[in-house]
């Protein structure tokens, strides 16, 4: 079920598509060329310079918000797709869903864990083996349990 998009969302989608087009680039380049060609006509005055500076500043200011909105939407869509893949695959850790909500320190800790898994995978010479946090933890408990049994 698709909900009706708000005016801002429709405008934002249109503006993002329009400003990312070849036509938009050509219009922007033509504007700069026209401005440069009119320099001698206006004797390269401060007003002539102010026109391009003001125009580009306003466009840049507004584009920052359009780009950020587009990035936020794309990022959310990618996260949802990845979450679906994680949730639907039997061998993955469901704890990785919504990982973007972790702190920077927690992400660094996980990063180090995956570096270690990568190093282990390189030693195995079998690219078909997979590892997840849960599988690694299960292996750890199995190994730790077997050591405790041997020590008793």
N, C-alpha and C positions, 0 to 999 in steps of 0.2 A: 504494500500500500504506500503510494507516494503522497506525501503531504504537500500542500501548496507552499512554494518557496516565498519568503518575504521579498518585498521590493528590493531591499538592500542586497539580499542574496542573488536575486536575478540580475540586478545591475552590476554587482561585483563579478559574477560569472561572465557577463557580457563584456565588461570593461577589461577583465583579465585576458579574455580571448582576443579582444580587439587590439589591445596594446601589445600583445605578444605576436602580432601578425607582421608579415612582410610589409603590408600597406602602411602600418603605423610607423615602421622604421623609415620607409621612404618619405612619408610626410614629415617626420622629425628631421631627417637629413635635408629635405627640401627647404624646410623652415630655416635651418642654420645657413644654408647656401643663400637664400633670399636675404637673410639678415646680414650676412657678410658682404654680399654684393651691394646692398644699400648703404654700407659704411661710408663710401666717398660722398654719396648724396647728402648724408646727414653730418658730414665732416667728422666722422668718428666721435660724435659728441657723447657727453656723459649720459644723456637721455637715451641715445642709441644703444649704449652699453647696458644701461639699466633695463631696457626692454627685454633683452635676451637673458640677463641675470634673473630678473623677476620671474619671467616665464618658466625658465628651467627650474628655479627653486620651487615654485608652486607645483609644477608637474612632479618633481621629485618627491616633495612632501606628500602629495596625494598617493603616488605610486607605492610608497613605503607601506601604507595601510592596505592597499589592494594586494600587494605581494604577500604581506603577512597573513591576510585572511586566506588567500589561496594556499599558502604553505601550511597553515593550521588545518585546513580542510583536507589537503592531501596527506598530511602527516596522520591525521585521525583515521582516514580511510586505510592507509597502509598498516597502521597498528591493528585495526580491526581485522584486516585480511590475515596478518600474521597471527593474531590471537586465534582466529578460526583454524588456521593450519596447526597451531600448537594444540588446541583443544581436540582436534579431530584425529591427530596422529597418536597411535598407541604408545610409541616409544619416547614421546617427548614429555617434558616436565610441565605440568599445568601451572606450576609456580612461576613460570616465565610469562604468563598472561598478565598484562598490565604492569610489566616490569618498569615502564617509564615512570611509575609513581615512587620508585625507590629513591633513596638519597644518593648523592654522589659517591659517598663512601661505600655504600652497599653495592652500587654499580661497579666500583673499582674492585671490590672483593670478588664479585662474579667474573669480572674481566680476567683477573689473575687465575681464577679457577679454569676458565676456558682456554687460557694460554697453556695451562698445565695439561688439559685434555688434548689440546692440539699436539703438544710434545709427545704425549703417550700414543696418539694416533699415528704420528710419524714413525714411531718405533715398531708399530704393529705391521706395517707394510700391507694393510688390507683396508682399502677405502670403503668397503661395504659395511664395516662395523660402525655402529653409532654409539654415542654416549650422551646421556642427559644428566642433569644434576641428580635426579632420583636414582638413575641406574648407577651412577658413581657412588652415591651414598649407600645404596644397597650392597654394592661390591665392597665398600669400606666396612660395613657392618658384618658382612659375611667373613671378610678377612680378619677383622678384629675379633669376631666370635670364635673363629677357628684358632686364632692365636691364644685366646683365653683358655680354650679347651685343652690345647697342647701344654699350656703352662701349669694346669692343675694336676 
